[in-house]
Amino acid sequence: MPSLLNYDDYRTRARSVLPRGLFEYIDRGTEDENALRYLRRGFDRVMLMPSVLAGAPVPELSTPLFGRVSALPIAIAPTALAGMVWHDGEIELARAAARCGIPFCVATQSITTIERIRAGAPDANLWFQLYVWNDVSLSYALIRRARASGVRTLVVTADTPVPLNREYNARNGFTVPFRCSVPGMLDLARHPRWVARVLLPLLATSGVPRYGHYPSGLEGNVMRASASAVGLKRSLDWQDIVELRQRWDGELIVKGIVNVEDARRAAQLGVDGIVVSVHGGRNLDPQPGPIDVLPRIAEAVGGRMTIMADSGVRRGTDILKYLALGAQMVLVGRAGLYGLASGGEAGAVAMIGMLRNEMETAMALLGKGRPADIQLFSLS
Ligand SMILES: Cc1cc2nc3c(=O)[nH]c(=O)nc-3n(C[C@H](O)[C@H](O)[C@H](O)COP(=O)(O)O)c2cc1C
């Protein structure tokens, strides 16, 4: 991807190739979209303090995690509907992650099933993200499928008990479930290449796109509301985490924590890790970002479990900031999708390579070999 030099270039490419409704579903936030602005401001308030004449320490970005080594302190975050961004998008992302030596987290709401992703990317370190359904017995059956596909790391999303207020999607016609609307149909007509490369192959192989993991008969397709048995469990609580802990013999991660008390509770229940996350600014609009809360959470539970972070990463230096504030691993959501939209597996590999280069350059300028040694300087 020689002409794509930074995140914004990939984002611009994605905007041109994807239908507007799909692009905005990926790109935007909720309600007044304050969270997106606040995330950026949070990163911009924190500077990295260089040490000069440091003797060129070799940057060490490989990261031990759950008994394996990840080549970079990056994992690809779970994102619903990646299979609509590129044909077999989830498989392409899994292959890209495997080529880069990093984990890929498969979403409950992916188009492609975990079994097909495993078959398409046998070497990938696959994690599985769980949205707990109203009928929890169906969720337990789903995690057994994930385990049988070689998944050891289960990521339970805790910050989404209800559907979100995405007003722009109501306007641009990209609603989930999808509905035929005039803006939606015009949008498709303006993106014939996406229709030919992504939509038509999907229609030809599996009909109207479906959420791959929904039990047969309950999922309908992405144009029909799911049955209530597979609706998000609104009453999700810590007892669900206890039950999942008993049923899952691999690593259990809770995603979507910003409150230090919640982090403590997770640690007490024997959870192996948390993702400090505001869901990429796509859920509750007014809430503190990971930048604000990471140091407190790291102080409270660091050493007792693995702390990861995500939301708002646009540069390698954003990743370094999360790491310097106490995260051991950083998840990227939109970055992976924009790489995917720009060139499938190769585009996602190029995007991750770009983030790696940005991190290595910054570490050389900072005179540090390890992200954990980086000093921060906060602007008041
Ligand atoms: C299009 C899209 C779909 C997403 N779907 C899910 C999902 O199904 N489950 C989940 O836990 N998080 C989901 N997320 C949130 C990501 O896992 C992650 O927290 C977020 O994207 C990180 O922010 P970033 O996109 O700024 O890197 C989604 C994010 C995007 C952009």
The ligand as an SDF file (V2000), in Angstrom:
LIG
                    3D

 31 33  0  0  0  0  0  0  0  0999 V2000
  -17.4790   -1.5320   13.2800 C   0  0  0  0  0  0  0  0  0  0  0  0
  -17.1860   -1.9370   14.6910 C   0  0  0  0  0  0  0  0  0  0  0  0
  -17.8430   -3.0320   15.2380 C   0  0  0  0  0  0  0  0  0  0  0  0
  -17.5690   -3.4180   16.5530 C   0  0  0  0  0  0  0  0  0  0  0  0
  -18.1820   -4.5380   17.0480 N   0  0  0  0  0  0  0  0  0  0  0  0
  -17.8680   -4.9670   18.2920 C   0  0  0  0  0  0  0  0  0  0  0  0
  -18.4220   -6.1750   18.7800 C   0  0  0  0  0  0  0  0  0  0  0  0
  -19.1910   -6.8590   18.1060 O   0  0  0  0  0  0  0  0  0  0  0  0
  -18.0780   -6.5590   20.0470 N   0  0  0  0  0  0  0  0  0  0  0  0
  -17.2180   -5.8150   20.8230 C   0  0  0  0  0  0  0  0  0  0  0  0
  -16.9230   -6.1900   21.9650 O   0  0  0  0  0  0  0  0  0  0  0  0
  -16.6750   -4.6670   20.3650 N   0  0  0  0  0  0  0  0  0  0  0  0
  -16.9750   -4.2380   19.1230 C   0  0  0  0  0  0  0  0  0  0  0  0
  -16.4070   -3.0940   18.6490 N   0  0  0  0  0  0  0  0  0  0  0  0
  -15.4720   -2.3410   19.5020 C   0  0  0  0  0  0  0  0  0  0  0  0
  -14.0410   -2.8300   19.3120 C   0  0  0  0  0  0  0  0  0  0  0  0
  -13.8680   -4.1240   19.7940 O   0  0  0  0  0  0  0  0  0  0  0  0
  -13.0410   -1.9040   20.0260 C   0  0  0  0  0  0  0  0  0  0  0  0
  -13.3840   -1.8000   21.3730 O   0  0  0  0  0  0  0  0  0  0  0  0
  -12.9660   -0.5170   19.4050 C   0  0  0  0  0  0  0  0  0  0  0  0
  -13.1520   -0.5830   18.0210 O   0  0  0  0  0  0  0  0  0  0  0  0
  -11.6230    0.1270   19.6940 C   0  0  0  0  0  0  0  0  0  0  0  0
  -11.5900    1.4300   19.2020 O   0  0  0  0  0  0  0  0  0  0  0  0
  -10.9120    1.8250   17.7980 P   0  0  0  0  0  0  0  0  0  0  0  0
  -11.8390    1.3670   16.7450 O   0  0  0  0  0  0  0  0  0  0  0  0
  -10.8550    3.3130   17.8840 O   0  0  0  0  0  0  0  0  0  0  0  0
   -9.5720    1.1530   17.7400 O   0  0  0  0  0  0  0  0  0  0  0  0
  -16.6610   -2.6750   17.3400 C   0  0  0  0  0  0  0  0  0  0  0  0
  -15.9960   -1.5810   16.7830 C   0  0  0  0  0  0  0  0  0  0  0  0
  -16.2440   -1.2110   15.4760 C   0  0  0  0  0  0  0  0  0  0  0  0
  -15.4920   -0.0350   14.9100 C   0  0  0  0  0  0  0  0  0  0  0  0
  1  2  1  0
  2  3  1  0
  2 30  2  0
  3  4  2  0
  4  5  1  0
  4 28  1  0
  5  6  2  0
  6  7  1  0
  6 13  1  0
  7  8  2  0
  7  9  1  0
  9 10  1  0
 10 11  2  0
 10 12  1  0
 12 13  2  0
 13 14  1  0
 14 15  1  0
 14 28  1  0
 15 16  1  0
 16 17  1  0
 16 18  1  0
 18 19  1  0
 18 20  1  0
 20 21  1  0
 20 22  1  0
 22 23  1  0
 23 24  1  0
 24 25  2  0
 24 26  1  0
 24 27  1  0
 28 29  2  0
 29 30  1  0
 30 31  1  0
M  END
$$$$
